[in-house]
Amino acid sequence: MRDAIACLGAGRMGRGIAIVFAYAGHSVDLIDFKPRPAEDFARLRNEALAEVSETLTMLASFGGFPESAVSDIAARVRVVPADGAAQALGRADVVFEGVPEILDLKRKALAEAQAHMKPDAILASTTSTILVEDLAPALPRPAQFLNAHWLNPAFIVPLVEISAGTATDPDVTARLSALLEAVGKVPVPCAAAPGYMIPRIQQVAMNEAARMVEEGVASAEDLEKAIRYGFSFRFSVLGLLEFIDWGGGDILYHASNYLTQALDNDRYVAPDIIQANMDAGRIGLKTRQGFLDYEGMDIAAYRRDRLKALMERLQAEGLARPPVLDTATNQATSA
């Protein structure tokens, strides 16, 4: 029997999560936790259900499943008013909270929600900014609580960052991770640290991109082109730490020193772990040890697989070109 899912809050994140679980066969209650006049709730309900149906129709048009299945999938989602919240929460096995990013508001909503939930039900906040340790003390059962940060659009992006608190029961983390994997997501554990993983990396990259426009390094249009066909292109296949290992941690170390001096800014200083890895001989592929472990791996085959994936990305962008051939010999020749 599939878990019953509830989303506390009927906004964009709640709707995206509802689509994921409805698609996977679960019943989902989108709970409008804010009391409002009946006509306002009806407007919100119609808007939410319309968005769910429209998104599913769009996904079907991409060829993922028959459009005839949209109505059946969408029918698994209900929008529940505030006066029906207690009943919906009481039947849920897993509740994802998605109210606005205001600490006191989240604490209040989470505490009220868990008071109506089954003792063994899992409560997960989807917050992108507030640490689990700042929310858990407000709850009657902190052992059943953790953070599960989804990335928008939730119905497409596979990653869900899982951040358990010191009071979180390890079985709760394991159960939620298994559920997420079952619906096609990739849960990745993360310590309770500000910014989690992806938002923290994104913050640095986005600010640096904006700074380069501000400094006149490139126009916004040219910078976007460089990011799409360079930065994003490579990192759609290679992980950031994997890429360090490809080039070598020593290369990053020396490049960081140059940029620190040339731009006179400590934000480019390499972290201590880069120097520590170098001292330990963990430079990357060339030593078979870096941030990742390549011992016993067929390096040539590994490189070939990654390069093949990059070539497929090149083809997807429409930028792959056949070689110029001599028409007489059908051999490659210079253009």
N, C-alpha and C positions, 0 to 999 in steps of 0.2 A: 504493500500500500504506500502510495506516495505521500510525502510530508505535505501538510497544509501550510501555506505561506501567507504571511500578512506583511504589508508595508505600511509603516506608520508615517503618514503623509502622502498626499496624492499628487505631489509635484513631479517634476521631470525625472528625478532619480527613481522615485517610487514607480512611476510608469515604465521606465526602462527595465527595472528589475522584474516587474510584473510580466512583461513581455517574455523575458528569459524563462521564467518558471512556467508560464502558461504554455509556451512553445514546447517545453519538456514534459507536459502532461499534468502539471500541478494546478490545483485550485488556488487562486490568489485573491485576498481581500486587500484592496487599496483603502486604507482607513483615513478619512478626513478627520483629523483629531481636533480641529478647530470648530466650535459650535458656530453655526451661521443660519440665517433664515432659510426656509425650505426652498425658496426660488433661487437663492444663491447656491445652495448645495446642488440643486438640479442642474444649474448651469455648469458647475464644476464637474459633476458626474458625467454629463454629456460630453464635455470637452475632453475629459480623461479617456473615456471609452472611445471617442472618435480618434484620438491620437493613437491609442493602442491598435485600433483597426487599420488606420492609415499607415502606421509603421509596418504592421504585418503585411499589408498589401504591397508596400514598397519592397520589403524583403522577398516576397514571393515573386515580384517582377524581376528580381536579380537571378531567378532560377533556382532558388534554394528549395522550394516546395510548391505544390499546386495552389493557385489562388483560391480554388474551391475550398481549401482547408481553413482559410482565414476566419470565417465566421465561427467555426467550431473552436478554434484556438482562443479567439477573443472572448467567447462565451465563458471561458474559465476565469475571467477577471470580473470581480464585482467591486463597486465603489460603495463604501459603507460610511454613513454619516456618524457624527460624533456620538449621538445617542445609541448607536449600535456598536460602538467600539469595544465595550466590555465583552460582549458576546463573541465578536470576531477574534479578539485577542485570546479569549478562553479556549477557542478551538484550534488555534495556530500551534504548529510544532516549531516554527522558526519565524521570528519577527525581525524585519529590517527597518531600523529607524532612519527617517530622512527629513526631519524637521530642520528649520533654518539654523545656521551655524552660530548660535548664541548659547553660551555655556549654561546659564541659568534655565533657559527655555528647554534645552536638551535634557538637563538633569531632571526637571519637573516632568517632562513628557515620558522619559525612560522609566522613572520611578512609578508613575501612574500606570504605564503600560504593563510593567512586570507584575504589578499588584493583581492584575486580572489574568495573567498567564498561568499555564500549567507549571507545576514545580520543575519539571524536567525540560521545559521548552527553552529554546535558545533565543536570546535577545542580542542583536548585533546592530551597532551604530554604523552608519556609512560616512561618518564625518571625515572630512579631508584635512582638518586642522586641529581638532581637539583630542588630546591624548586619552586613552582608555583609563588611565589612572586618575584623571580629573573628573571622570564620569561615574566610575564604578562605586565610589563611596556613597553616592546618593541612592543606590539600589538595594532593595531588600535581599536579593540573591545575586551578589556580584560574581559568584562562581559560574553562573549561567550566562555571563555577559562578556563580550569582546567587541573589538572594532573590525569591520569588514569594509574596506574602502574600495568601492567600484570606480572605474574610470568611464567617463562619458565618451561615446554613447554606450551605455551598459549592455545593450542588446547585441553589440558587436565586439567591443574590446574584451579579450579573454581574461586579462589579469584582474584578480581581486587581492588586494593587500590585506593579509590577516595579522592583526596586532592584538595579542592576548595580554591581559593584565596579570599582575602577580596573584590575584585572587581567582583568575579564570581556571576552571577545571580543565585539565589537559584533554579529557574525553570530549568536552564541548568543542574545543578547537578541532579535534580529529573528526567529529561528527559533521561540523560545518564544512570543513575542507572536503570531506567525502561527498557531501551533498553538492557542493559547487562543482567538483570534478564530474559528477554524474550529469550535470546540466551543461557541460562543455566549457566550464571556466577553468582557469589556471590559478588556484590559490597559492600565494607565496607568503611565508611567515616573515614578519618584520617586528623588530623590537619597538616598544612604545617610545618613539622618538619624534620630535617635531618634523613635520613634512613627510613622514613615512619614507618611501623610496622615490617613486616617480615624481610626485609634486616637488620634492626637494631638488631633484635633478632638473626638472622643467623650469623651476624658478631661476636657477642660475643661467640656463640656456636662453630663456626668454628675455631676462634682463640684459644679458650680453648682446643679444640681437638688437634690442631697442637702443642700447648704448652705442652700437656701431652706426646705426642710422643717425643718432644724435651727433656723433663725432664726424659724420660725413665720410665714413669708410666706404659706404656703398648706399645706393638708393634702396628704399624699402623693396621695390620690385626686383632689383638685382640681387639683393640679399636673400629674398624668398626663393629666387631661382637657384642660388648657390646652395641653400639649405635643402631644397627638394632634390636636386640632382647630385648633391655631394653628401652632406651630413645625413639626411634622412635616408638617402639611397643606401649607403653602407650599413647604417644601423637598423635597417629593416631586415637584415640578415645576420649581422654580427652584433653581439652584446658589447657594451662599453668596455668592460673588463677584458673580454675576449679580444677586443681590438687592441687594447694595450699590450696583451700578450703577443699578438701578431707582429706588431711593430717592435716591441721590446720595451720593458719598463725603463731601461736606460735612455732610450730615445725620448720618452715622455719627460724624464728627469731633466735632461739637458735643454729640451724645448721649453720647459717651464721656467728654468733659470733665465733663458734668453728673454722670454716675454716679460718676466718680472722686472728685469733690468730695462728693457727697451720701452716698456709702457709705464715703468716706475710705479708699479702697483702690486701689492702683496697678494691680491686675489688669484694670481697665477702661480703662486708658490706650490710646489708638489707636496702632498701630505707625507708625513714621516714613513708611512708604510711603503712608499716607492723606494726610498733609500734603504729601508730594512730588507725589502725583497732583493735589491741589488746586492747588498752585502751577503745575503744568503745564497746568491746565485740563482734566484728565482726571477729570471729576466723574461721568460715567456717561452714561445715555441722553440727557440734555439737551444734552450737548456731543458726543455720538456717540463719545466715547472715555472709557473707564474702565479697569477691570481687563481688560475685553474690548473688542474693536474692533467698532463698529456702523457704521462708515463705509460708505456705499453701501447700507445695509440699509433695507428698507421697514419703518420703525419701527412704523407702525400695524398692518401685517400681523403683525409679530413679536409685538406686545402681544396681538393678537387670538388668535394661536395659543396663547400661554401662558395667557391667561384661559380659553380653551376647555378646555385641559387641566385647569385648576383646577376648572372647572365639572364636568368628568367625574369628578374626585375627589370633589366634593360629592355627585354622584349615586351614586357607589360607596359613600359613607358613609350613604346614605339620607336625606340632609339637604336635597336639592333640593326646592323646593316650587313648584307652579304659582302664577301670579298670581291674586289674588282678582278675579273678573270680575262686572260687573253682569249679572244674569241676563236682563235685558230687552234690553240693547244689546250684550252680550257684549264690553264694553270694560272695561279695567282700572279699578278704582275703589279708594278707600281702604277699608280694612277697618273 
